[in-house]
Amino acid sequence: MPVPARLLNPLFRLFELFIVCCLAVMVVMVFGNVVLRYAFDSGIALSDELSRFLFVWLTFVGAVVVARENAHMGVETLVARFGPGGRRLCMIVSDLLVLICCIVFFWGTWRQAPLNASNVAPISGISMIWIYGVGFFTSVGIGLITLARLARALTGQLGERELAEFAGELGSSEAASLKRHLE
């Protein structure tokens, strides 16, 4: 049984808020460090390291949010030439490939976890599993989103709008208004 959108929307709003907070903290740390270096000939080394770590988290959490919105890059010029059956087939093949990548990504993160847990960042002393462990979150998040869409595609529950979005026929504003309407 699929999870209703009204339950997932607050969760993804939290992810978006987390991304915004990461970006804001990064801007403050980097700008502050630039001011300190040029105005006072000093700097905070921790600021550089933490801003890099936040950038990693921002990117990987953002990938999950973008996966939910079906906004990752695709070969829309090819898919748009197909009818509903061809589009559905392309979506299934694409989702299977994404799922395989998620499994490989999770497995690689799992294999590297003991090494990353025992390594620490040179300045902050943070265990590197807090940085590289985001691979668990991303692979599971995108994997679950892909599995849900794959299940809808295989059971014939995909709507024409979702296929049109997959083919690039709906702009992001049209897709967003459709999602708001369906919520």
C-alpha positions in Angstrom: 0.0 0.0 0.0 1.6 3.3 -1.1 2.2 6.0 1.5 -0.1 9.0 0.9 1.4 12.2 -0.4 0.0 14.1 2.6 2.3 12.1 4.9 5.4 12.4 2.7 5.1 16.1 1.9 6.0 17.2 5.5 9.0 14.9 5.4 10.2 16.3 2.0 9.6 19.8 3.3 12.0 19.0 6.1 14.6 17.8 3.6 14.2 21.0 1.7 14.5 23.1 4.9 17.7 21.1 5.7 19.1 21.9 2.3 18.3 25.6 2.7 19.9 25.6 6.2 23.0 23.9 4.9 23.3 26.5 2.1 22.8 29.4 4.6 25.4 28.1 7.0 27.8 27.5 4.2 27.4 31.1 2.9 27.9 32.5 6.4 31.0 30.4 7.1 32.6 31.0 3.7 31.8 34.7 3.7 33.0 35.1 7.3 36.2 33.3 6.5 36.8 35.5 3.4 36.3 38.6 5.5 38.6 37.3 8.2 41.3 36.5 5.7 41.3 39.7 3.8 40.4 42.2 6.5 42.2 40.6 9.5 44.8 38.3 7.9 43.4 35.3 9.8 40.7 32.7 9.2 38.9 29.8 10.7 40.1 26.4 9.4 37.1 24.6 10.8 34.9 26.8 8.6 36.4 25.4 5.4 36.1 21.8 6.5 32.6 22.1 7.7 31.4 24.0 4.6 32.7 21.1 2.5 30.9 18.6 4.6 27.7 20.6 4.4 28.1 20.8 0.6 28.3 17.0 0.4 25.1 16.6 2.5 23.3 19.4 0.6 24.1 17.6 -2.7 23.1 14.1 -1.7 19.9 15.1 0.2 19.0 17.3 -2.7 19.4 14.3 -5.0 16.6 12.5 -3.1 14.4 15.5 -3.2 15.0 15.9 -7.0 14.3 12.2 -7.5 10.9 12.5 -5.9 10.1 15.4 -8.2 11.2 13.4 -11.3 13.6 16.3 -12.1 16.8 14.4 -12.8 18.2 14.6 -16.2 16.8 12.3 -18.9 16.8 11.7 -22.6 13.4 13.4 -23.1 13.8 14.0 -26.9 13.9 10.3 -27.5 11.2 9.3 -25.0 8.8 12.0 -26.2 8.7 10.3 -29.6 7.1 7.2 -28.1 3.5 6.6 -27.3 2.3 5.6 -23.8 3.5 2.0 -24.1 7.0 3.0 -25.2 7.2 5.6 -22.5 6.1 3.1 -19.9 8.7 0.7 -21.1 11.5 3.4 -21.1 10.4 4.3 -17.6 10.6 0.7 -16.4 14.0 0.2 -17.9 15.2 3.5 -16.6 13.9 2.7 -13.1 15.5 -0.7 -13.1 18.9 0.9 -14.0 18.5 3.5 -11.3 17.6 0.7 -8.8 20.7 -1.2 -9.7 22.8 1.9 -9.2 21.2 2.5 -5.8 22.0 -1.1 -4.8 25.6 -0.7 -5.9 25.9 2.7 -4.2 24.5 1.2 -0.9 26.8 -1.8 -1.1 29.8 0.4 -1.7 28.9 2.7 1.2 28.4 -0.4 3.3 31.8 -1.8 2.4 33.5 1.5 3.0 31.7 2.2 6.3 34.2 0.5 8.7 37.1 2.4 7.1 35.2 5.7 7.2 34.1 5.2 10.8 37.7 4.8 11.9 39.0 7.8 10.0 38.5 11.3 11.4 38.5 14.7 9.6 41.9 16.4 10.1 40.5 19.7 11.7 37.2 18.9 13.3 37.9 15.4 14.3 34.5 14.2 13.1 34.3 10.6 12.1 34.2 10.4 8.3 31.2 8.1 8.4 29.2 11.2 9.1 30.3 12.5 5.7 30.4 9.4 3.6 27.5 7.8 5.4 25.1 10.1 3.5 25.4 7.4 0.8 23.1 5.2 2.9 20.5 8.0 3.0 20.7 8.7 -0.7 20.7 5.2 -1.9 17.8 4.1 0.3 15.8 7.3 -0.4 16.2 7.2 -4.2 15.8 3.4 -4.2 12.4 3.6 -2.3 11.2 6.4 -4.6 12.2 4.4 -7.6 10.7 1.2 -6.3 7.3 3.0 -5.7 7.3 4.3 -9.3 8.4 1.0 -10.7 5.6 -0.7 -8.8 3.1 1.8 -10.2 4.5 1.3 -13.7 4.3 -2.5 -13.5 0.8 -2.6 -12.1 -0.6 -0.1 -14.6 -1.3 2.6 -12.1 0.8 5.3 -13.8 -1.3 8.2 -15.1 -0.8 9.8 -18.5 0.4 13.0 -16.7 3.3 11.1 -15.0 4.2 9.6 -18.4 4.1 13.0 -20.0 6.3 14.4 -17.2 8.7 11.6 -17.7 8.8 12.4 -21.5 9.5 16.1 -20.7 6.2 17.3 -22.0 5.2 19.0 -18.8 7.3 21.9 -17.6 8.3 22.1 -14.0 5.6 24.7 -13.2 2.9 22.5 -14.8 4.1 19.5 -12.9 4.2 21.5 -9.6 0.7 22.8 -10.1 -0.5 19.3 -10.9 1.1 17.9 -7.7 -0.5 20.7 -5.7 -3.8 19.9 -7.2 -3.5 16.2 -6.5 -2.6 16.9 -2.8 
